[in-house]
């Protein structure tokens, strides 16, 4: 299959906020171009994108996975749903054996939980030692395998290479869209790792940013006039910024990860297109929710640029290596848009492939007007997503 990349670029302004905290509770930061910038980690925005898939019903539950240490409980629920007569301790025992054969990972009760359990209480459920990422289809098929294995589940796998291979095959096929997009690492069985089709950059501000601190107090509702002091005081760090966000999606890798697809009655191009559209929509519209009840930082991008390439991904972050300086009338968005409008044609002229590259632009307001000539303009996000999906489908249908 021809290499196909989707580059997604966004300029997004956030008001005072603390989207993504470091170990001290302050907004994350980075030095770029010799000055401090606001930063939101790639992990934070990938998590927000994954959550958006389900929260906004972009994808069906059957197309998504579960990433948890509590895989034993998740799988046991599926087993008892298939066989209600099965006692939960038996189901958990089968889970441990099936997961070990499928992924090489041992499922055990955490020592701290076991020590904390009081005499007479039910033994805590076992857990994996790390977050385990499995698709809904994989969980369903592993549950069915656990029931098929019967009460002597250890004997079902002992010295039976075919059953062991089947368990591993279940864990390594029928990947969910989020596993296919963001990848999966299985520490105990590297041969069933999934290489991510998506690379997400840390979002950074296009300008210099210094963190600020808010001192707050809370009043005790039951205090009398004789008790004028605050019931609680504290501080919280925050900043505000115009962020440059970037992600690259390897459509060919996505197609390979999805394999035979998620549904029996559709060609491979259909789930790939659906996954591409969900990612573009989810990445553009999602928002990390750190301290959102405190700051209510609900914004959307001022400008989005999407490119389809057959060469290699290209970030435009270098347009902001020299920090943008705002004037008192236009803020940062106008100058950031002008920087992109100047930089993109230059980088494409020097390194791009004009014949095979497609460009779409979605923008809001007069401050982004200089981006209007960069590519084909979309009137709204739905239109943008649809056009990108259609172009991907057409490329996938072309003969190799």
SVG drawing of the C-alpha trace seen along z (x, -y; Angstrom):
<svg xmlns="http://www.w3.org/2000/svg" viewBox="-27 -48 45 79">
<polyline fill="none" stroke="black" stroke-width="0.4" points="0.0,0.0 1.2,-3.5 2.2,-5.5 -0.5,-8.0 -0.1,-10.6 -2.6,-12.9 -1.1,-16.0 -3.4,-17.9 -2.3,-21.4 -4.3,-23.7 -4.0,-27.1 -6.1,-27.2 -6.3,-29.9 -7.0,-29.0 -7.8,-31.5 -6.4,-31.3 -6.3,-27.5 -4.2,-24.6 -4.9,-21.9 -2.0,-19.6 -0.1,-19.8 3.5,-18.8 4.5,-17.1 4.3,-20.4 0.8,-21.2 1.9,-24.0 1.0,-24.0 3.6,-22.1 6.1,-24.2 9.0,-23.9 11.8,-26.1 11.6,-26.6 13.3,-29.3 15.2,-30.3 12.0,-31.3 9.6,-29.6 6.4,-28.3 3.2,-26.8 3.0,-23.1 0.3,-20.4 1.7,-16.9 0.9,-14.6 -0.4,-12.0 -3.0,-14.5 -4.4,-15.3 -4.4,-11.6 -6.4,-10.8 -8.8,-13.6 -9.1,-12.4 -9.8,-8.8 -12.5,-10.0 -14.1,-12.1 -14.6,-9.0 -17.1,-7.6 -18.4,-10.8 -19.5,-12.2 -20.5,-8.8 -18.0,-9.1 -17.4,-5.4 -19.5,-2.5 -18.4,-0.8 -17.6,2.4 -15.0,0.3 -13.2,-0.8 -10.9,0.8 -10.4,0.8 -7.1,-0.2 -7.0,0.9 -5.1,2.8 -8.5,4.3 -8.6,6.5 -9.5,9.5 -12.8,7.8 -13.6,6.6 -13.1,10.0 -14.9,11.8 -18.0,9.7 -18.0,10.9 -17.6,14.5 -20.4,14.5 -22.6,12.7 -22.1,15.6 -22.5,18.2 -24.5,16.8 -24.2,20.1 -20.5,19.6 -19.3,18.4 -17.2,15.2 -14.2,16.8 -14.1,19.5 -14.4,16.8 -11.5,14.8 -9.4,18.0 -10.1,18.7 -9.2,15.1 -5.8,15.4 -5.0,18.4 -6.4,17.1 -4.6,13.7 -1.3,15.3 -1.5,17.6 -2.8,14.7 -0.3,12.0 2.3,13.6 1.2,11.4 0.5,12.7 -2.7,11.5 -2.3,11.4 -3.9,9.7 -1.8,6.7 0.0,7.3 -1.2,4.0 -4.8,4.9 -4.4,8.4 -2.8,7.1 -5.5,4.5 -8.3,7.1 -9.8,7.9 -10.4,11.4 -13.6,12.8 -13.8,10.3 -13.8,11.5 -10.4,11.6 -9.7,8.6 -9.8,9.2 -6.4,9.8 -4.9,7.1 -2.3,6.9 1.0,5.1 0.5,2.5 -2.3,1.0 -3.5,3.6 -5.1,2.4 -7.6,4.8 -10.4,4.3 -14.0,5.1 -13.8,7.9 -10.6,9.3 -12.3,9.3 -15.4,11.0 -13.4,13.7 -11.1,14.3 -14.2,14.7 -15.6,17.3 -12.3,19.1 -12.3,19.1 -15.7,20.8 -14.7,23.2 -11.7,24.2 -13.9,25.5 -13.2,25.9 -9.8,27.4 -8.6,24.3 -5.0,25.0 -5.2,28.4 -6.9,26.8 -3.6,25.0 -1.1,27.3 1.1,28.9 -1.5,27.8 0.3,25.5 -2.8,25.0 -4.9,23.6 -2.0,21.3 -1.6,20.1 -5.3,19.4 -5.3,17.3 -2.4,15.2 -4.0,14.9 -7.2,13.5 -5.2,10.9 -3.4,9.9 -6.2,9.6 -9.4,7.6 -7.8,4.5 -10.1,1.6 -9.8,-1.7 -8.1,-3.4 -5.5,-0.5 -4.9,-0.8 -4.5,-4.6 -2.5,-4.9 -0.7,-1.6 -0.2,0.9 2.7,2.1 2.6,5.5 5.7,5.7 5.6,9.5 4.9,10.3 6.5,7.8 5.4,9.9 1.8,8.7 2.7,5.0 0.9,2.7 2.9,-0.2 0.9,-3.4 -0.4,-4.9 -0.7,-8.3 2.1,-10.6 1.0,-13.5 3.3,-16.5 3.3,-18.3 1.2,-21.4 3.3,-24.5 2.4,-28.2 3.4,-30.3 4.6,-33.0 6.5,-33.4 4.5,-32.4 5.1,-32.9 3.0,-31.0 0.9,-33.0 -0.6,-32.1 -4.1,-32.6 -4.6,-33.1 -8.0,-32.0 -10.1,-31.7 -13.2,-29.7 -15.8,-30.9 -17.3,-28.5 -21.1,-28.8 -21.6,-28.2 -19.2,-30.9 -20.7,-33.7 -19.9,-37.4 -17.5,-36.7 -15.5,-34.3 -14.5,-36.5 -11.6,-34.3 -11.6,-32.1 -12.4,-28.4 -9.7,-27.5 -7.0,-29.3 -4.7,-28.2 -3.0,-28.9 -3.2,-27.5 -0.9,-28.1 -2.3,-28.9 -1.4,-30.4 -3.1,-31.5 -1.8,-30.8 -2.3,-30.5 -1.2,-26.9 0.2,-25.3 -1.1,-21.7 0.1,-19.0 -0.6,-15.3 0.4,-13.0 -1.6,-9.9 -0.1,-7.1 -3.1,-5.8 -1.2,-2.8 -0.1,-1.8 -3.7,-2.3 -5.0,0.0 -2.4,2.6 -3.3,2.4 -7.0,2.8 -6.3,5.8 -9.4,7.5 -11.6,4.7 -14.1,4.5 -17.2,5.7 -17.8,8.7 -19.9,7.0 -17.7,4.1 -14.5,3.7 -11.3,2.6 -11.5,-0.9 -14.7,-1.6 -13.3,-1.0 -10.1,-2.9 -12.1,-5.9 -14.3,-5.8 -11.2,-5.7 -9.5,-8.6 -12.6,-10.7 -13.1,-9.9 -9.4,-10.8 -9.5,-14.1 -12.8,-15.1 -11.7,-14.0 -8.3,-15.5 -9.6,-18.9 -12.6,-19.2 -11.3,-17.5 -9.9,-19.3 -7.9,-18.1 -10.0,-18.7 -7.4,-19.4 -8.8,-21.9 -11.7,-22.6 -14.2,-23.1 -11.9,-25.9 -11.2,-27.6 -14.0,-26.6 -11.5,-26.8 -13.9,-25.6 -12.5,-26.8 -12.1,-25.4 -9.3,-26.0 -9.2,-29.3 -7.7,-27.6 -7.2,-24.0 -5.1,-22.9 -5.2,-19.3 -2.8,-17.9 -2.8,-14.6 0.6,-13.5 2.3,-10.6 5.8,-11.6 6.4,-12.1 4.8,-14.0 5.8,-17.7 5.2,-19.8 5.0,-23.6 6.2,-24.3 9.4,-26.0 7.2,-28.9 7.1,-29.8 10.7,-29.2 10.9,-32.9 8.1,-33.7 5.1,-35.7 4.8,-39.1 1.3,-40.4 0.2,-43.9 -2.5,-45.4 -5.1,-45.3 -4.8,-41.8 -3.4,-39.4 -1.4,-36.4 -3.8,-34.6 -3.5,-37.2 0.3,-37.1 0.4,-33.3 -1.9,-32.9 0.3,-35.2 3.4,-33.2 1.7,-30.0 0.5,-31.6 4.0,-32.6 5.8,-29.5 3.7,-26.8 4.2,-27.7 7.9,-28.1 8.3,-24.7 6.1,-23.0 8.1,-24.7 11.4,-23.4 10.4,-19.9 6.8,-19.2 5.2,-17.2 2.5,-19.5 1.0,-16.9 0.3,-14.4 -0.5,-16.8 -4.0,-17.9 -4.8,-20.7 -8.0,-21.8 -8.5,-24.8 -11.1,-25.4 -10.8,-28.9 -12.8,-31.2 -12.8,-35.0 -10.9,-37.8 -7.6,-37.2 -7.1,-34.0 -8.0,-35.5 -4.4,-35.2 -4.8,-31.4 -7.7,-31.5 -5.4,-30.8 -3.5,-27.9 -5.9,-25.2 -9.5,-24.3 -11.7,-25.9 -14.3,-24.0 -17.3,-25.7 -17.5,-23.6 -15.8,-20.7 -18.3,-18.1 -17.5,-19.2 -13.7,-19.1 -13.9,-15.6 -16.0,-14.3 -13.6,-15.7 -10.6,-14.2 -12.3,-10.8 -13.4,-10.9 -9.8,-11.6 -8.4,-8.8 -11.0,-6.3 -10.1,-7.4 -6.4,-6.9 -7.0,-3.5 -9.1,-2.4 -6.3,-3.2 -4.4,-0.2 -1.0,0.3"/>
</svg>
